[in-house]
Amino acid sequence: MTEFVHAAVAGDVSEAEEIQEILRSAGIASELQSGEDDSVVVLVPESDLEAAQDAIEAMTEPDDVVAEP
C-alpha cells in the first residue's frame, strides 16, 4: 500500500479543496486530514510528493499561503 505524506497545509477546507483540485488536474491522488487550529493537511502518495509540490507552486498565487511540511 502506498504511504501518503504531508504535501501542504491549507487554512480551511475551501482552500484545501482548491489544492486538491490542482492535484487532481495534475493526475495526483490526494487526501485531506484535519490539522491544528482549523487547518487542513493535504496528503499525497510519497512517490508523488515532489510533483505535487511543483503543481501546487505553479498553480497558486505568490500571495497564497501554502505551507510546506
PQR file of N, CA, C, O and H, with PARSE charges and radii, in Angstrom:
ATOM      1  N   MET A   1       0.838  -1.180   0.000 -0.4000 1.5000
ATOM      2  CA  MET A   1       0.000   0.000   0.000 -0.0000 2.0000
ATOM      3  C   MET A   1       0.885   1.246   0.000  0.5500 1.7000
ATOM      4  O   MET A   1       1.905   1.297   0.687 -0.5500 1.4000
ATOM      5  N   THR A   2       0.488   2.227  -0.763 -0.4000 1.5000
ATOM      6  CA  THR A   2       1.248   3.465  -0.864 -0.0000 2.0000
ATOM      7  C   THR A   2       1.038   4.325   0.378  0.5500 1.7000
ATOM      8  O   THR A   2      -0.091   4.530   0.823 -0.5500 1.4000
ATOM      9  H   THR A   2      -0.341   2.186  -1.321  0.4000 1.0000
ATOM     10  N   GLU A   3       2.134   4.820   0.924 -0.4000 1.5000
ATOM     11  CA  GLU A   3       2.053   5.684   2.096 -0.0000 2.0000
ATOM     12  C   GLU A   3       1.784   7.117   1.648  0.5500 1.7000
ATOM     13  O   GLU A   3       2.445   7.628   0.743 -0.5500 1.4000
ATOM     14  H   GLU A   3       3.051   4.654   0.563  0.4000 1.0000
ATOM     15  N   PHE A   4       0.813   7.759   2.286 -0.4000 1.5000
ATOM     16  CA  PHE A   4       0.521   9.160   1.992 -0.0000 2.0000
ATOM     17  C   PHE A   4       1.331  10.036   2.937  0.5500 1.7000
ATOM     18  O   PHE A   4       1.473   9.730   4.121 -0.5500 1.4000
ATOM     19  H   PHE A   4       0.277   7.345   3.022  0.4000 1.0000
ATOM     20  N   VAL A   5       1.863  11.139   2.391 -0.4000 1.5000
ATOM     21  CA  VAL A   5       2.694  12.044   3.171 -0.0000 2.0000
ATOM     22  C   VAL A   5       2.164  13.465   3.051  0.5500 1.7000
ATOM     23  O   VAL A   5       1.392  13.778   2.145 -0.5500 1.4000
ATOM     24  H   VAL A   5       1.748  11.387   1.429  0.4000 1.0000
ATOM     25  N   HIS A   6       2.578  14.304   3.957 -0.4000 1.5000
ATOM     26  CA  HIS A   6       2.180  15.697   4.088 -0.0000 2.0000
ATOM     27  C   HIS A   6       2.739  16.506   2.909  0.5500 1.7000
ATOM     28  O   HIS A   6       3.955  16.584   2.736 -0.5500 1.4000
ATOM     29  H   HIS A   6       3.205  14.049   4.694  0.4000 1.0000
ATOM     30  N   ALA A   7       1.854  17.107   2.097 -0.4000 1.5000
ATOM     31  CA  ALA A   7       2.304  17.912   0.955 -0.0000 2.0000
ATOM     32  C   ALA A   7       2.108  19.400   1.194  0.5500 1.7000
ATOM     33  O   ALA A   7       2.927  20.210   0.761 -0.5500 1.4000
ATOM     34  H   ALA A   7       0.866  17.043   2.238  0.4000 1.0000
ATOM     35  N   ALA A   8       1.029  19.769   1.880 -0.4000 1.5000
ATOM     36  CA  ALA A   8       0.735  21.187   2.109 -0.0000 2.0000
ATOM     37  C   ALA A   8      -0.242  21.322   3.269  0.5500 1.7000
ATOM     38  O   ALA A   8      -0.868  20.351   3.694 -0.5500 1.4000
ATOM     39  H   ALA A   8       0.363  19.111   2.232  0.4000 1.0000
ATOM     40  N   VAL A   9      -0.359  22.550   3.772 -0.4000 1.5000
ATOM     41  CA  VAL A   9      -1.332  22.865   4.807 -0.0000 2.0000
ATOM     42  C   VAL A   9      -2.184  24.015   4.288  0.5500 1.7000
ATOM     43  O   VAL A   9      -1.663  25.042   3.854 -0.5500 1.4000
ATOM     44  H   VAL A   9       0.150  23.339   3.427  0.4000 1.0000
ATOM     45  N   ALA A  10      -3.499  23.829   4.340 -0.4000 1.5000
ATOM     46  CA  ALA A  10      -4.428  24.872   3.925 -0.0000 2.0000
ATOM     47  C   ALA A  10      -5.059  25.499   5.165  0.5500 1.7000
ATOM     48  O   ALA A  10      -5.187  24.851   6.204 -0.5500 1.4000
ATOM     49  H   ALA A  10      -3.922  22.995   4.693  0.4000 1.0000
ATOM     50  N   GLY A  11      -5.444  26.745   5.045 -0.4000 1.5000
ATOM     51  CA  GLY A  11      -6.042  27.445   6.178 -0.0000 2.0000
ATOM     52  C   GLY A  11      -7.441  26.979   6.510  0.5500 1.7000
ATOM     53  O   GLY A  11      -7.886  27.099   7.652 -0.5500 1.4000
ATOM     54  H   GLY A  11      -5.339  27.271   4.201  0.4000 1.0000
ATOM     55  N   ASP A  12      -8.147  26.440   5.507 -0.4000 1.5000
ATOM     56  CA  ASP A  12      -9.508  25.952   5.744 -0.0000 2.0000
ATOM     57  C   ASP A  12      -9.864  24.909   4.690  0.5500 1.7000
ATOM     58  O   ASP A  12      -9.078  24.636   3.783 -0.5500 1.4000
ATOM     59  H   ASP A  12      -7.785  26.342   4.580  0.4000 1.0000
ATOM     60  N   VAL A  13     -11.046  24.335   4.819 -0.4000 1.5000
ATOM     61  CA  VAL A  13     -11.470  23.264   3.921 -0.0000 2.0000
ATOM     62  C   VAL A  13     -11.579  23.757   2.478  0.5500 1.7000
ATOM     63  O   VAL A  13     -11.209  23.036   1.551 -0.5500 1.4000
ATOM     64  H   VAL A  13     -11.685  24.557   5.556  0.4000 1.0000
ATOM     65  N   SER A  14     -12.078  24.962   2.281 -0.4000 1.5000
ATOM     66  CA  SER A  14     -12.229  25.510   0.933 -0.0000 2.0000
ATOM     67  C   SER A  14     -10.877  25.591   0.224  0.5500 1.7000
ATOM     68  O   SER A  14     -10.753  25.185  -0.931 -0.5500 1.4000
ATOM     69  H   SER A  14     -12.379  25.548   3.034  0.4000 1.0000
ATOM     70  N   GLU A  15      -9.877  26.111   0.912 -0.4000 1.5000
ATOM     71  CA  GLU A  15      -8.537  26.208   0.339 -0.0000 2.0000
ATOM     72  C   GLU A  15      -7.959  24.815   0.072  0.5500 1.7000
ATOM     73  O   GLU A  15      -7.305  24.595  -0.948 -0.5500 1.4000
ATOM     74  H   GLU A  15      -9.978  26.441   1.851  0.4000 1.0000
ATOM     75  N   ALA A  16      -8.201  23.891   0.980 -0.4000 1.5000
ATOM     76  CA  ALA A  16      -7.708  22.517   0.811 -0.0000 2.0000
ATOM     77  C   ALA A  16      -8.334  21.873  -0.421  0.5500 1.7000
ATOM     78  O   ALA A  16      -7.661  21.159  -1.165 -0.5500 1.4000
ATOM     79  H   ALA A  16      -8.732  24.070   1.808  0.4000 1.0000
ATOM     80  N   GLU A  17      -9.626  22.127  -0.633 -0.4000 1.5000
ATOM     81  CA  GLU A  17     -10.296  21.568  -1.801 -0.0000 2.0000
ATOM     82  C   GLU A  17      -9.760  22.176  -3.091  0.5500 1.7000
ATOM     83  O   GLU A  17      -9.696  21.491  -4.112 -0.5500 1.4000
ATOM     84  H   GLU A  17     -10.173  22.707  -0.028  0.4000 1.0000
ATOM     85  N   GLU A  18      -9.374  23.448  -3.063 -0.4000 1.5000
ATOM     86  CA  GLU A  18      -8.754  24.081  -4.236 -0.0000 2.0000
ATOM     87  C   GLU A  18      -7.415  23.403  -4.545  0.5500 1.7000
ATOM     88  O   GLU A  18      -7.108  23.120  -5.703 -0.5500 1.4000
ATOM     89  H   GLU A  18      -9.426  24.004  -2.234  0.4000 1.0000
ATOM     90  N   ILE A  19      -6.632  23.148  -3.511 -0.4000 1.5000
ATOM     91  CA  ILE A  19      -5.354  22.457  -3.697 -0.0000 2.0000
ATOM     92  C   ILE A  19      -5.602  21.052  -4.232  0.5500 1.7000
ATOM     93  O   ILE A  19      -4.890  20.579  -5.117 -0.5500 1.4000
ATOM     94  H   ILE A  19      -6.881  23.378  -2.570  0.4000 1.0000
ATOM     95  N   GLN A  20      -6.611  20.396  -3.690 -0.4000 1.5000
ATOM     96  CA  GLN A  20      -6.947  19.043  -4.136 -0.0000 2.0000
ATOM     97  C   GLN A  20      -7.323  19.050  -5.623  0.5500 1.7000
ATOM     98  O   GLN A  20      -6.969  18.124  -6.352 -0.5500 1.4000
ATOM     99  H   GLN A  20      -7.189  20.780  -2.971  0.4000 1.0000
ATOM    100  N   GLU A  21      -8.030  20.076  -6.071 -0.4000 1.5000
ATOM    101  CA  GLU A  21      -8.409  20.185  -7.483 -0.0000 2.0000
ATOM    102  C   GLU A  21      -7.165  20.398  -8.361  0.5500 1.7000
ATOM    103  O   GLU A  21      -7.072  19.834  -9.451 -0.5500 1.4000
ATOM    104  H   GLU A  21      -8.318  20.828  -5.479  0.4000 1.0000
ATOM    105  N   ILE A  22      -6.228  21.198  -7.894 -0.4000 1.5000
ATOM    106  CA  ILE A  22      -4.966  21.399  -8.624 -0.0000 2.0000
ATOM    107  C   ILE A  22      -4.264  20.044  -8.789  0.5500 1.7000
ATOM    108  O   ILE A  22      -3.795  19.701  -9.874 -0.5500 1.4000
ATOM    109  H   ILE A  22      -6.304  21.657  -7.008  0.4000 1.0000
ATOM    110  N   LEU A  23      -4.204  19.292  -7.700 -0.4000 1.5000
ATOM    111  CA  LEU A  23      -3.540  17.985  -7.747 -0.0000 2.0000
ATOM    112  C   LEU A  23      -4.287  17.024  -8.662  0.5500 1.7000
ATOM    113  O   LEU A  23      -3.664  16.279  -9.419 -0.5500 1.4000
ATOM    114  H   LEU A  23      -4.585  19.571  -6.819  0.4000 1.0000
ATOM    115  N   ARG A  24      -5.605  17.032  -8.601 -0.4000 1.5000
ATOM    116  CA  ARG A  24      -6.413  16.164  -9.462 -0.0000 2.0000
ATOM    117  C   ARG A  24      -6.131  16.493 -10.937  0.5500 1.7000
ATOM    118  O   ARG A  24      -5.997  15.593 -11.765 -0.5500 1.4000
ATOM    119  H   ARG A  24      -6.111  17.637  -7.986  0.4000 1.0000
ATOM    120  N   SER A  25      -6.043  17.781 -11.249 -0.4000 1.5000
ATOM    121  CA  SER A  25      -5.749  18.210 -12.623 -0.0000 2.0000
ATOM    122  C   SER A  25      -4.381  17.729 -13.083  0.5500 1.7000
ATOM    123  O   SER A  25      -4.159  17.506 -14.273 -0.5500 1.4000
ATOM    124  H   SER A  25      -6.152  18.512 -10.575  0.4000 1.0000
ATOM    125  N   ALA A  26      -3.464  17.569 -12.128 -0.4000 1.5000
ATOM    126  CA  ALA A  26      -2.116  17.097 -12.446 -0.0000 2.0000
ATOM    127  C   ALA A  26      -2.024  15.568 -12.402  0.5500 1.7000
ATOM    128  O   ALA A  26      -0.950  15.000 -12.599 -0.5500 1.4000
ATOM    129  H   ALA A  26      -3.645  17.750 -11.162  0.4000 1.0000
ATOM    130  N   GLY A  27      -3.157  14.909 -12.142 -0.4000 1.5000
ATOM    131  CA  GLY A  27      -3.170  13.450 -12.103 -0.0000 2.0000
ATOM    132  C   GLY A  27      -2.601  12.861 -10.821  0.5500 1.7000
ATOM    133  O   GLY A  27      -2.119  11.728 -10.811 -0.5500 1.4000
ATOM    134  H   GLY A  27      -4.029  15.371 -11.982  0.4000 1.0000
ATOM    135  N   ILE A  28      -2.657  13.636  -9.736 -0.4000 1.5000
ATOM    136  CA  ILE A  28      -2.093  13.191  -8.456 -0.0000 2.0000
ATOM    137  C   ILE A  28      -3.224  12.978  -7.455  0.5500 1.7000
ATOM    138  O   ILE A  28      -4.037  13.872  -7.222 -0.5500 1.4000
ATOM    139  H   ILE A  28      -3.047  14.556  -9.743  0.4000 1.0000
ATOM    140  N   ALA A  29      -3.265  11.793  -6.870 -0.4000 1.5000
ATOM    141  CA  ALA A  29      -4.263  11.485  -5.845 -0.0000 2.0000
ATOM    142  C   ALA A  29      -3.935  12.266  -4.583  0.5500 1.7000
ATOM    143  O   ALA A  29      -2.772  12.565  -4.310 -0.5500 1.4000
ATOM    144  H   ALA A  29      -2.604  11.067  -7.059  0.4000 1.0000
ATOM    145  N   SER A  30      -4.973  12.596  -3.812 -0.4000 1.5000
ATOM    146  CA  SER A  30      -4.728  13.295  -2.549 -0.0000 2.0000
ATOM    147  C   SER A  30      -5.838  12.983  -1.556  0.5500 1.7000
ATOM    148  O   SER A  30      -6.931  12.553  -1.927 -0.5500 1.4000
ATOM    149  H   SER A  30      -5.918  12.353  -4.033  0.4000 1.0000
ATOM    150  N   GLU A  31      -5.529  13.208  -0.298 -0.4000 1.5000
ATOM    151  CA  GLU A  31      -6.486  13.036   0.792 -0.0000 2.0000
ATOM    152  C   GLU A  31      -6.367  14.258   1.691  0.5500 1.7000
ATOM    153  O   GLU A  31      -5.319  14.901   1.748 -0.5500 1.4000
ATOM    154  H   GLU A  31      -4.641  13.556   0.003  0.4000 1.0000
ATOM    155  N   LEU A  32      -7.450  14.569   2.390 -0.4000 1.5000
ATOM    156  CA  LEU A  32      -7.442  15.676   3.333 -0.0000 2.0000
ATOM    157  C   LEU A  32      -7.528  15.127   4.747  0.5500 1.7000
ATOM    158  O   LEU A  32      -8.184  14.118   5.001 -0.5500 1.4000
ATOM    159  H   LEU A  32      -8.301  14.047   2.343  0.4000 1.0000
ATOM    160  N   GLN A  33      -6.850  15.813   5.663 -0.4000 1.5000
ATOM    161  CA  GLN A  33      -6.825  15.401   7.062 -0.0000 2.0000
ATOM    162  C   GLN A  33      -6.881  16.664   7.924  0.5500 1.7000
ATOM    163  O   GLN A  33      -6.235  17.663   7.606 -0.5500 1.4000
ATOM    164  H   GLN A  33      -6.317  16.634   5.456  0.4000 1.0000
ATOM    165  N   SER A  34      -7.639  16.621   8.996 -0.4000 1.5000
ATOM    166  CA  SER A  34      -7.716  17.768   9.896 -0.0000 2.0000
ATOM    167  C   SER A  34      -6.356  18.047  10.509  0.5500 1.7000
ATOM    168  O   SER A  34      -5.644  17.136  10.931 -0.5500 1.4000
ATOM    169  H   SER A  34      -8.163  15.810   9.254  0.4000 1.0000
ATOM    170  N   GLY A  35      -6.012  19.324  10.550 -0.4000 1.5000
ATOM    171  CA  GLY A  35      -4.754  19.736  11.162 -0.0000 2.0000
ATOM    172  C   GLY A  35      -5.042  20.493  12.447  0.5500 1.7000
ATOM    173  O   GLY A  35      -6.141  20.408  12.997 -0.5500 1.4000
ATOM    174  H   GLY A  35      -6.590  20.065  10.207  0.4000 1.0000
ATOM    175  N   GLU A  36      -4.069  21.217  12.912 -0.4000 1.5000
ATOM    176  CA  GLU A  36      -4.212  22.012  14.125 -0.0000 2.0000
ATOM    177  C   GLU A  36      -4.879  23.343  13.803  0.5500 1.7000
ATOM    178  O   GLU A  36      -4.731  23.867  12.699 -0.5500 1.4000
ATOM    179  H   GLU A  36      -3.176  21.286  12.465  0.4000 1.0000
ATOM    180  N   ASP A  37      -5.613  23.885  14.768 -0.4000 1.5000
ATOM    181  CA  ASP A  37      -6.203  25.225  14.641 -0.0000 2.0000
ATOM    182  C   ASP A  37      -7.030  25.406  13.375  0.5500 1.7000
ATOM    183  O   ASP A  37      -6.864  26.407  12.678 -0.5500 1.4000
ATOM    184  H   ASP A  37      -5.733  23.459  15.665  0.4000 1.0000
ATOM    185  N   ASP A  38      -7.907  24.474  13.060 -0.4000 1.5000
ATOM    186  CA  ASP A  38      -8.806  24.534  11.899 -0.0000 2.0000
ATOM    187  C   ASP A  38      -8.101  24.429  10.557  0.5500 1.7000
ATOM    188  O   ASP A  38      -8.743  24.610   9.522 -0.5500 1.4000
ATOM    189  H   ASP A  38      -8.042  23.661  13.626  0.4000 1.0000
ATOM    190  N   SER A  39      -6.820  24.147  10.537 -0.4000 1.5000
ATOM    191  CA  SER A  39      -6.133  23.965   9.266 -0.0000 2.0000
ATOM    192  C   SER A  39      -6.457  22.578   8.709  0.5500 1.7000
ATOM    193  O   SER A  39      -6.958  21.707   9.421 -0.5500 1.4000
ATOM    194  H   SER A  39      -6.299  24.000  11.377  0.4000 1.0000
ATOM    195  N   VAL A  40      -6.163  22.394   7.432 -0.4000 1.5000
ATOM    196  CA  VAL A  40      -6.398  21.115   6.777 -0.0000 2.0000
ATOM    197  C   VAL A  40      -5.103  20.700   6.089  0.5500 1.7000
ATOM    198  O   VAL A  40      -4.521  21.473   5.329 -0.5500 1.4000
ATOM    199  H   VAL A  40      -5.756  23.101   6.853  0.4000 1.0000
ATOM    200  N   VAL A  41      -4.658  19.481   6.360 -0.4000 1.5000
ATOM    201  CA  VAL A  41      -3.434  18.959   5.782 -0.0000 2.0000
ATOM    202  C   VAL A  41      -3.783  18.208   4.491  0.5500 1.7000
ATOM    203  O   VAL A  41      -4.705  17.393   4.462 -0.5500 1.4000
ATOM    204  H   VAL A  41      -5.131  18.853   6.978  0.4000 1.0000
ATOM    205  N   VAL A  42      -3.031  18.495   3.434 -0.4000 1.5000
ATOM    206  CA  VAL A  42      -3.217  17.813   2.162 -0.0000 2.0000
ATOM    207  C   VAL A  42      -2.141  16.735   2.063  0.5500 1.7000
ATOM    208  O   VAL A  42      -0.947  17.024   2.143 -0.5500 1.4000
ATOM    209  H   VAL A  42      -2.282  19.157   3.457  0.4000 1.0000
ATOM    210  N   LEU A  43      -2.579  15.495   1.890 -0.4000 1.5000
ATOM    211  CA  LEU A  43      -1.672  14.350   1.815 -0.0000 2.0000
ATOM    212  C   LEU A  43      -1.657  13.805   0.392  0.5500 1.7000
ATOM    213  O   LEU A  43      -2.682  13.790  -0.289 -0.5500 1.4000
ATOM    214  H   LEU A  43      -3.549  15.260   1.825  0.4000 1.0000
ATOM    215  N   VAL A  44      -0.481  13.357  -0.050 -0.4000 1.5000
ATOM    216  CA  VAL A  44      -0.316  12.748  -1.373 -0.0000 2.0000
ATOM    217  C   VAL A  44       0.537  11.494  -1.236  0.5500 1.7000
ATOM    218  O   VAL A  44       1.247  11.333  -0.243 -0.5500 1.4000
ATOM    219  H   VAL A  44       0.352  13.369   0.503  0.4000 1.0000
ATOM    220  N   PRO A  45       0.473  10.603  -2.226 -0.5600 1.5000
ATOM    221  CA  PRO A  45       1.369   9.443  -2.175  0.2800 2.0000
ATOM    222  C   PRO A  45       2.824   9.906  -2.122  0.5500 1.7000
ATOM    223  O   PRO A  45       3.208  10.858  -2.800 -0.5500 1.4000
ATOM    224  N   GLU A  46       3.613   9.231  -1.321 -0.4000 1.5000
ATOM    225  CA  GLU A  46       5.016   9.624  -1.153 -0.0000 2.0000
ATOM    226  C   GLU A  46       5.744   9.732  -2.490  0.5500 1.7000
ATOM    227  O   GLU A  46       6.571  10.624  -2.678 -0.5500 1.4000
ATOM    228  H   GLU A  46       3.300   8.458  -0.769  0.4000 1.0000
ATOM    229  N   SER A  47       5.439   8.834  -3.412 -0.4000 1.5000
ATOM    230  CA  SER A  47       6.104   8.832  -4.713 -0.0000 2.0000
ATOM    231  C   SER A  47       5.742  10.054  -5.565  0.5500 1.7000
ATOM    232  O   SER A  47       6.449  10.368  -6.522 -0.5500 1.4000
ATOM    233  H   SER A  47       4.767   8.109  -3.260  0.4000 1.0000
ATOM    234  N   ASP A  48       4.654  10.742  -5.227 -0.4000 1.5000
ATOM    235  CA  ASP A  48       4.207  11.916  -5.985 -0.0000 2.0000
ATOM    236  C   ASP A  48       4.476  13.229  -5.271  0.5500 1.7000
ATOM    237  O   ASP A  48       4.050  14.280  -5.747 -0.5500 1.4000
ATOM    238  H   ASP A  48       4.079  10.487  -4.449  0.4000 1.0000
ATOM    239  N   LEU A  49       5.170  13.197  -4.147 -0.4000 1.5000
ATOM    240  CA  LEU A  49       5.343  14.400  -3.329 -0.0000 2.0000
ATOM    241  C   LEU A  49       5.984  15.554  -4.097  0.5500 1.7000
ATOM    242  O   LEU A  49       5.468  16.671  -4.069 -0.5500 1.4000
ATOM    243  H   LEU A  49       5.516  12.343  -3.760  0.4000 1.0000
ATOM    244  N   GLU A  50       7.084  15.306  -4.771 -0.4000 1.5000
ATOM    245  CA  GLU A  50       7.770  16.393  -5.476 -0.0000 2.0000
ATOM    246  C   GLU A  50       6.898  16.967  -6.589  0.5500 1.7000
ATOM    247  O   GLU A  50       6.821  18.185  -6.751 -0.5500 1.4000
ATOM    248  H   GLU A  50       7.503  14.398  -4.793  0.4000 1.0000
ATOM    249  N   ALA A  51       6.246  16.101  -7.350 -0.4000 1.5000
ATOM    250  CA  ALA A  51       5.361  16.562  -8.423 -0.0000 2.0000
ATOM    251  C   ALA A  51       4.185  17.355  -7.853  0.5500 1.7000
ATOM    252  O   ALA A  51       3.758  18.347  -8.443 -0.5500 1.4000
ATOM    253  H   ALA A  51       6.309  15.112  -7.218  0.4000 1.0000
ATOM    254  N   ALA A  52       3.668  16.919  -6.715 -0.4000 1.5000
ATOM    255  CA  ALA A  52       2.554  17.617  -6.070 -0.0000 2.0000
ATOM    256  C   ALA A  52       2.977  19.011  -5.637  0.5500 1.7000
ATOM    257  O   ALA A  52       2.257  19.981  -5.872 -0.5500 1.4000
ATOM    258  H   ALA A  52       4.016  16.113  -6.236  0.4000 1.0000
ATOM    259  N   GLN A  53       4.128  19.116  -5.012 -0.4000 1.5000
ATOM    260  CA  GLN A  53       4.609  20.423  -4.563 -0.0000 2.0000
ATOM    261  C   GLN A  53       4.853  21.347  -5.752  0.5500 1.7000
ATOM    262  O   GLN A  53       4.560  22.540  -5.684 -0.5500 1.4000
ATOM    263  H   GLN A  53       4.714  18.328  -4.821  0.4000 1.0000
ATOM    264  N   ASP A  54       5.389  20.798  -6.843 -0.4000 1.5000
ATOM    265  CA  ASP A  54       5.604  21.596  -8.049 -0.0000 2.0000
ATOM    266  C   ASP A  54       4.274  22.079  -8.624  0.5500 1.7000
ATOM    267  O   ASP A  54       4.161  23.238  -9.022 -0.5500 1.4000
ATOM    268  H   ASP A  54       5.627  19.828  -6.899  0.4000 1.0000
ATOM    269  N   ALA A  55       3.267  21.206  -8.672 -0.4000 1.5000
ATOM    270  CA  ALA A  55       1.951  21.563  -9.207 -0.0000 2.0000
ATOM    271  C   ALA A  55       1.294  22.638  -8.347  0.5500 1.7000
ATOM    272  O   ALA A  55       0.729  23.597  -8.873 -0.5500 1.4000
ATOM    273  H   ALA A  55       3.359  20.264  -8.348  0.4000 1.0000
ATOM    274  N   ILE A  56       1.367  22.480  -7.035 -0.4000 1.5000
ATOM    275  CA  ILE A  56       0.777  23.465  -6.128 -0.0000 2.0000
ATOM    276  C   ILE A  56       1.464  24.813  -6.310  0.5500 1.7000
ATOM    277  O   ILE A  56       0.802  25.847  -6.401 -0.5500 1.4000
ATOM    278  H   ILE A  56       1.826  21.701  -6.608  0.4000 1.0000
ATOM    279  N   GLU A  57       2.771  24.799  -6.362 -0.4000 1.5000
ATOM    280  CA  GLU A  57       3.534  26.043  -6.518 -0.0000 2.0000
ATOM    281  C   GLU A  57       3.209  26.730  -7.838  0.5500 1.7000
ATOM    282  O   GLU A  57       3.059  27.951  -7.884 -0.5500 1.4000
ATOM    283  H   GLU A  57       3.309  23.959  -6.287  0.4000 1.0000
ATOM    284  N   ALA A  58       3.098  25.955  -8.905 -0.4000 1.5000
ATOM    285  CA  ALA A  58       2.842  26.509 -10.232 -0.0000 2.0000
ATOM    286  C   ALA A  58       1.432  27.087 -10.362  0.5500 1.7000
ATOM    287  O   ALA A  58       1.209  28.019 -11.135 -0.5500 1.4000
ATOM    288  H   ALA A  58       3.220  24.963  -8.867  0.4000 1.0000
ATOM    289  N   MET A  59       0.484  26.535  -9.609 -0.4000 1.5000
ATOM    290  CA  MET A  59      -0.913  26.920  -9.783 -0.0000 2.0000
ATOM    291  C   MET A  59      -1.450  27.860  -8.711  0.5500 1.7000
ATOM    292  O   MET A  59      -2.632  28.202  -8.743 -0.5500 1.4000
ATOM    293  H   MET A  59       0.665  25.778  -8.981  0.4000 1.0000
ATOM    294  N   THR A  60      -0.622  28.288  -7.765 -0.4000 1.5000
ATOM    295  CA  THR A  60      -1.086  29.204  -6.724 -0.0000 2.0000
ATOM    296  C   THR A  60      -0.416  30.554  -6.888  0.5500 1.7000
ATOM    297  O   THR A  60       0.685  30.664  -7.428 -0.5500 1.4000
ATOM    298  H   THR A  60       0.338  28.011  -7.739  0.4000 1.0000
ATOM    299  N   GLU A  61      -1.096  31.563  -6.413 -0.4000 1.5000
ATOM    300  CA  GLU A  61      -0.542  32.913  -6.454 -0.0000 2.0000
ATOM    301  C   GLU A  61       0.560  33.039  -5.405  0.5500 1.7000
ATOM    302  O   GLU A  61       0.490  32.392  -4.359 -0.5500 1.4000
ATOM    303  H   GLU A  61      -1.990  31.473  -5.974  0.4000 1.0000
ATOM    304  N   PRO A  62       1.557  33.847  -5.663 -0.5600 1.5000
ATOM    305  CA  PRO A  62       2.637  34.013  -4.683  0.2800 2.0000
ATOM    306  C   PRO A  62       2.140  34.481  -3.317  0.5500 1.7000
ATOM    307  O   PRO A  62       2.774  34.196  -2.301 -0.5500 1.4000
ATOM    308  N   ASP A  63       1.007  35.201  -3.277 -0.4000 1.5000
ATOM    309  CA  ASP A  63       0.479  35.698  -2.009 -0.0000 2.0000
ATOM    310  C   ASP A  63      -0.264  34.631  -1.225  0.5500 1.7000
ATOM    311  O   ASP A  63      -0.480  34.791  -0.024 -0.5500 1.4000
ATOM    312  H   ASP A  63       0.491  35.433  -4.102  0.4000 1.0000
ATOM    313  N   ASP A  64      -0.664  33.536  -1.883 -0.4000 1.5000
ATOM    314  CA  ASP A  64      -1.384  32.472  -1.180 -0.0000 2.0000
ATOM    315  C   ASP A  64      -0.455  31.808  -0.189  0.5500 1.7000
ATOM    316  O   ASP A  64       0.722  31.585  -0.471 -0.5500 1.4000
ATOM    317  H   ASP A  64      -0.488  33.405  -2.859  0.4000 1.0000
ATOM    318  N   VAL A  65      -0.992  31.498   0.967 -0.4000 1.5000
ATOM    319  CA  VAL A  65      -0.187  30.831   1.984 -0.0000 2.0000
ATOM    320  C   VAL A  65      -0.377  29.322   1.851  0.5500 1.7000
ATOM    321  O   VAL A  65      -1.434  28.781   2.179 -0.5500 1.4000
ATOM    322  H   VAL A  65      -1.948  31.679   1.196  0.4000 1.0000
ATOM    323  N   VAL A  66       0.653  28.667   1.370 -0.4000 1.5000
ATOM    324  CA  VAL A  66       0.652  27.211   1.297 -0.0000 2.0000
ATOM    325  C   VAL A  66       1.915  26.768   1.994  0.5500 1.7000
ATOM    326  O   VAL A  66       3.015  26.925   1.464 -0.5500 1.4000
ATOM    327  H   VAL A  66       1.511  29.106   1.104  0.4000 1.0000
ATOM    328  N   ALA A  67       1.762  26.219   3.170 -0.4000 1.5000
ATOM    329  CA  ALA A  67       2.923  25.820   3.959 -0.0000 2.0000
ATOM    330  C   ALA A  67       3.413  24.447   3.526  0.5500 1.7000
ATOM    331  O   ALA A  67       2.624  23.546   3.242 -0.5500 1.4000
ATOM    332  H   ALA A  67       0.868  26.091   3.600  0.4000 1.0000
ATOM    333  N   GLU A  68       4.707  24.311   3.485 -0.4000 1.5000
ATOM    334  CA  GLU A  68       5.299  23.011   3.222 -0.0000 2.0000
ATOM    335  C   GLU A  68       5.564  22.333   4.555  0.5500 1.7000
ATOM    336  O   GLU A  68       5.690  22.991   5.588 -0.5500 1.4000
ATOM    337  H   GLU A  68       5.348  25.042   3.716  0.4000 1.0000
ATOM    338  N   PRO A  69       5.644  21.023   4.518 -0.5600 1.5000
ATOM    339  CA  PRO A  69       5.876  20.310   5.784  0.2800 2.0000
ATOM    340  C   PRO A  69       7.192  20.677   6.424  0.5500 1.7000
ATOM    341  O   PRO A  69       7.525  20.160   7.490 -0.5500 1.4000
TER
END
